[in-house]
Amino acid sequence: MSTSAVLDRPAPVSAVRPQPARRITAPPAPSAPAPAAARPAVPAGTSPRGFALYVGIDEAKAAAAGVSLGTLVEALRRTLGELAPAAETYATVALAPAGAGGRDVDVVRLALHEPSAVARTKDEPAEEDRAPRGVVVDVSRKRVLIDGESAAFTFKEFELLQYLVLREGRTIERAELVSSLWEGATDDEAPGERTIDVHVRRLRAKLGVYEDIVRTVRGVGYRFDRHADVSIRYGHGTPSPDRF
């Protein structure tokens, strides 16, 4: 037997069937573990049973947005029902005296006895005790304290006093007070300049023995001058005078 290798004749090209290409896919990368949901710190021996969402909006703002408070409540309930059908809901409306100042959401939290809001009000007497007498114009909370007691100012009366206080030492003409405090009002809605005198008269009556902190500049308007019996409290986010 010959030890030489025997080579087969190559087959014709037409006889070779192309093999279909095989698609090689890389094995899927191992998925990263999903991050654990952030949970607030819970005191030992307790467990979460639900949550409260405080919404600050009055009827006028809701109407301006084309809705009502009831519509907003029902929309929130529907959304919650879709996300968590087993959830139980309870809605209530927070009420405040007409003309009361302050941010809507802060009024809601206090009216519904939210713990941190209630705690903040309990801390106030210590601050007020440092100046038990005189007038305290609290710009951040839109209120006036007279000898430690909250004065029953209307919203417009507070706005008038605040406008003068934030422009200490400058005489403000009646026309400026009308255009600034009734900004956006029509000619029929805006009061006459003499109506400002009525507001100032009522404001002074409520200031009592401190009525002279609002001074009359005859023939021009009114001015607030810093007084030994007057202190002003500013809070975070209080507008500067130029923005009023």
Buried (B, 14 or more C-beta within 10 A) or exposed (E): EEEEEEEEEEEEEEEEEEEEEEEEEEEEEEEEEEEEEEEEEEEEEEEEEEEEEBBBBBEEEBEEEEBEBEEBBEEBEEEBEEEEEEEEEEEEEBEBEEEBBBEBBBBBBBBBEBEEBEEEEEEEEEEBEEBEEBBBBBBBBBBBBBBEEEBEBBEBBBBBBBBBBBBEEEBBBBEBBBEEBBEEEEEEEBBEBEBBBEBBEBBBEBBEEBBEBBBBEEEEBBBBEEBEBBBBBEEEEEEEEEEE
